[in-house]
Each structure stands twice: as structure tokens, then as C-alpha cells.
Amino acid sequence: TFNSSLFERKGVPPKFSNWAPFMCQRDMCPNSGTAGASKVCYDHCISITFATDSPPPLYLCIECANEIHREHPNQMFYDILHPMQQTSVTCENKNCRSTDKSVVSICFSPECATFNGNHPIRYCEQCNA
């Protein structure tokens, strides 16, 4: 169980800094430098072809991944699990009805992350059941 009292000061939990999200690495990305990556490709041929200065894995925004997939339908693109934005001490389930919303687990599976913008999600005991 996550002991939130270790971090709480005056009832306001602190925010811990996080890693910067991956950005699209495609050389000809239409969103050049502003698009966050949502897919990753581990194939070195794709990496060499579409991002000459980036070794595998190649991180791509959804637009670039879809465009490359149309040209190379046999290539596999995987969802990215983004870093956690902040450490919450309360349940992040939007439909949580628990009276004790203290976090007891963090779900890193892609199935959980899709409900939270591809970020790991924290659950209370009731939501984790």
C-alpha cells in the first residue's frame, strides 16, 4: 500500500517532476517537433528509411505511424506507455465510488493505460478489485 502520509504536507500532495514524453522522430513529420509519439516501431529498416539520424526504436505520432503503415502494411507498430505525469495519492478512475480513494496499486498494462491517455493509472482498493 502506498503510504500517502509520507508525502502530504498541509493536505496538498506534492507533484514530482516527470520524464519528457517521446516526440515523433520521423524526418518528414507534418507536425514537426510538436507531435507526441503514440506508436513505436522496432524495425531498423523503417528507422533508417524514415528517420536517418534515429536508431531503432522509432517513435512516431499517430499520423506518421498510419502513413508508414499504409506504405508498409507488414510492419508492426506498438502502443507507447507514456511516463506518469505526476504521482497522485488518490484513485484516478473517473468512475470511482469508493469512500477511501487512497492508491493501493498502479496499472501499467496497455489495457489500463488506454483509459488514461496511454499513461499508467493509479487505483484504490475497490477499483483495483
Buried (B, 14 or more C-beta within 10 A) or exposed (E): EBEBEEEEEEEEBEEEEEEEBBBBBBEEBEBEEEBBBBBBBEBEEBBEBBBEEBEBBBBBBBBBBEBBBEEBEEBEBEEBBBEBBEBBBBBBBEEBEBEEBBBBBBBEEEEBBEBBEBBBBBBBBBBBE
